[in-house]
Amino acid sequence: MLKNRNLINADDFNVEEINEILNLAEEIIKSPSDFSNLCNGKILGTLFFEPSTRTRLSFESAIHRLGGDCIGFSESASSSTSKGESLADTIRTVSNYTDIIAMRNPKEGSAVLASSYAEVPLINAGDGGHQHPTQTLTDLLTIWMTKKRLNNMTIGLCGDLKFGRTVHSLIKAMSRYENNKFVLISPEELQVPDYIKIFLKSKNIEFKEVEKMEDVIGELDILYMTRVQRERFFNEADYVRLKDSYILDNDKMKLASDDLAVLHPLPRVNEIATEVDSDPRAVYFKQVRYGVIVRMALILKLLGVR
């Protein structure tokens, strides 16, 4: 049972529980009208201490599509933390106003702290460079709806693999399904952190690190593109030097298999040329829609409505 649980890390739920959420999401896709009033009278609190467009609006869309309502703020300056209120007191207070909370905070570990004070289910909507578990659920649903499987795949992850929290979470999530292997495509400065490599080795999961996308794109079932994130750099010169390291365009897509699926957590800057948008293998805008659907399923499960 997922009722009254928190979602802080991508591995908080076991594979069976993740599959429950994905199966419910698929039900919602098939018949959305059956779910349009299940959260009547329920209120979601969106506490976004860090700017976000897609994640925040996705949560708000999800609760509205379920018949519920939403309150909250979109930046820390709009909250009492700007007056010095502690995160613990904010969470205690908002728990009295809401039935469930989605929180984004730039500080790593903030979601764990918040969950110890929340009196309603709390969903981590991103805590710094650490975890973004609902994006991982979105990615899993996108892969499932596109490939109809979550195993036996070669998954390429390209771009900023050092600071990209979505990359770290997806690697750990897909490692739980059988016979997946990873191709890590990045410049040396943005390679995946050592703890991820240690994790993969400990599980005897095959992976390799390369610097050229063109050398491996033909091997891939999934290509997960990421942007180089300016906000994670301490040095502007390093960001400028690395920001255009990888750009996926039609010429590179010609080297890929016909059933490749290209994902991107968005927003993109210029790492995917707009000419790729019309390629049927580009599923990143479908991914946005799946993000709403999977959050609907998650809210229903945590509230115990389904």
C-alpha positions, -999 to +999 in steps of 0.1 A: +000+000+000+013+034-009-013+054+011+002+081+033+037+073+021+063+099+011+083+099-022+117+114-015+141+093-035+136+073-067+142+041-048+117+047-020+093+024-038+101-012-049+096-024-084+062-038-078+050-004-063+065+015-093+047-009-117+015-002-098+018+035-104+027+029-141-003+006-146-026+031-130-011+058-153-018+037-183-054+033-171-057+071-169-043+075-204-070+051-217-099+066-199-091+100-183-128+109-176-130+080-151-106+098-129-118+134-132-136+136-098-116+113-076-099+141-057-129+163-051-122+182-019-085+174-018-059+201-018-023+199-031+003+223-016+030+232-041+060+246-022+086+257-048+116+274-032+134+272-066+120+284-099+103+258-120+078+259-148+072+223-160+073+205-127+051+230-108+026+233-136+026+196-141+016+190-104-010+217-106-025+203-138-025+168-123-045+177-092-070+199-112-075+170-137-084+148-107-110+173-095-089+187-066-074+221-059-040+236-053-024+263-031+013+273-028+041+295-040+065+295-069+096+310-054+110+314-019+106+352-019+068+345-019+070+325+013+077+333+049+111+318+046+121+352+032+112+365+067+134+338+084+109+311+090+125+276+091+116+249+066+103+227+095+078+254+105+067+260+069+060+223+065+042+220+098+020+250+089+012+239+053+003+204+065-027+219+082-039+235+049-034+205+026-039+168+020-006+163+001+025+184-006+049+187-035+081+205-026+111+217-046+141+232-028+176+240-040+193+224-010+202+188-012+186+167+016+159+193+022+132+168+012+143+143+038+142+170+065+108+182+053+093+147+054+102+144+091+079+173+099+051+167+073+018+154+086+006+146+051+023+127+022+052+147+008+066+144-027+101+156-035+098+177-067+136+182-068+162+189-041+193+206-056+214+182-076+203+152-056+169+136-065+139+143-088+119+111-084+087+122-102+108+130-133+121+095-130+085+081-129+078+103-159+108+088-177+098+053-168+062+058-181+075+074-213+098+044-219+070+020-211+045+036-233+070+039-262+088+005-259+062-016-239+091-029-218+115-016-192+142-043-196+166-056-222+177-022-234+208-001-242+202+033-227+224+062-237+226+093-214+242+123-230+254+158-218+257+169-182+259+136-164+277+151-134+251+176-122+220+161-138+199+147-110+175+132-135+203+111-150+214+097-116+178+088-107+171+072-141+202+051-140+193+037-105+157+031-115+165+013-148+191-007-131+163-025-112+150-040-144+167-070-160+194-068-187+197-031-191+230-016-199+242+020-201+263+042-224+274+074-207+282+101-232+298+133-218+330+154-218+355+143-191+345+173-169+308+163-168+312+125-164+287+107-141+299+109-104+319+080-090+292+069-067+270+060-097+299+040-113+304+022-080+267+015-078+267+000-113+298-021-107+283-034-074+253-046-094+274-061-122+256-038-147+273-032-179+282+004-188+308+023-208+319+060-209+324+077-243+329+112-255+314+111-290+277+106-295+282+096-332+302+065-322+274+049-302+241+063-312+234+033-335+236+010-305+209+027-285+173+019-278+169+050-257+188+083-259+183+106-229+196+141-237+203+167-210+212+203-210+243+217-194+229+234-164+242+269-158+227+271-123+249+241-111+282+258-121+303+279-098+325+292-127+308+309-157+338+303-179+334+265-174+297+267-183+304+286-215+331+262-225+310+231-221+274+242-228+275+233-265+293+200-261+266+179-277+239+189-301+216+163-315+205+171-351+192+153-382+226+142-393+232+123-361+197+109-361+205+093-395+230+071-376+204+059-351+181+029-353+146+032-366+131+024-332+153+048-311+134+069-286+148+103-277+139+116-243+148+149-226+136+162-192+134+197-205+139+226-207+163+224-236+186+251-246+202+240-279+213+205-272+185+192-295+180+210-328+144+220-335+146+200-368+146+168-347+111+177-332+093+163-363+112+130-362+088+103-349+116+090-327+115+123-307+092+116-277+102+145-254+070+164-258+049+132-252+071+129-221+057+162-209+022+149-211+032+116-194+046+138-166+011+150-158-004+115-161+021+098-138+018+126-112-020+120-113-014+083-106+011+091-078-013+115-061-041+090-062-019+063-047-005+084-019-039+097-010-053+062-010-080+071-035-070+042-057 
